[in-house]
């Protein structure tokens, strides 16, 4: 869910993974690992991701009823 929301929002804003990595001051492969769910971001990185995506961090983490039913 988190990964899907990050990817969707990034694409809504017309940003590439490289754009995001530069905004977060991390490498593109590291950012890609976050999007694929292979790396879990720390709270500071999560806040930076939300800021770069112009979204409230809670929106990235909130479980919707639809997702809760399928889990």
N, C-alpha and C positions, 0 to 999 in steps of 0.2 A: 504494500500500500504506500509506504513512504516513498519508495523508489519511483513508483508509477506517478505519484503526485509531483515529485521533483521534475521528472522528465516532461510531464505534460505542461507544467508551468514554464519550464525553461523554453520549450518549443512555442508556447503562447507568446512569450516575449521575444522570440526570434533569436535566441542565444544558442551558441554552440557549446559543446563541452569545454572547448578551449577558452571561450569567453568566461565561462563559469570558473574554471580553474584559475584564470588570471585574476578575477575578482576576489577569489578566496585565497589567492597567493599559495596555491598548491600546484602540483603537476597535473597535467591532463590525465595521465594514467591513474593517479590517485583519485581524481574526481570521477573518472569512469568506474572505478571500483566501488565508489559510494553509490552511484546510480544503479549498478548491477547488484547491489546488496552484498558484495563481498567484503566491504569495509564499513563498519558502523562509525558514523561521525560522533565525535565528542560534543558536548553541549556547546562549546565555543564555536565549533565548526557548524553545528546545526543552526546556531544563531546567524552566522555569516551567510549560510545558504539561504535562509529565510530572507535576510536583508537583500541579498543579491537578486532574489526572486520577487522582491517587493510583496511579501506575504507574511502573515503572522506565523511564527513557529508552530503554534498550536494547530494551525490548519494542515501542517505537514504530518502531524502526529495523531490527529483525531481519528478514531475508528468510527466509521459510519455504520448504520444499522445493516445496510446491504453487505458490507465487508464482514461484519460480525457474524452474520448468518452463514456466510460461505466459509468461515474459518473453522 
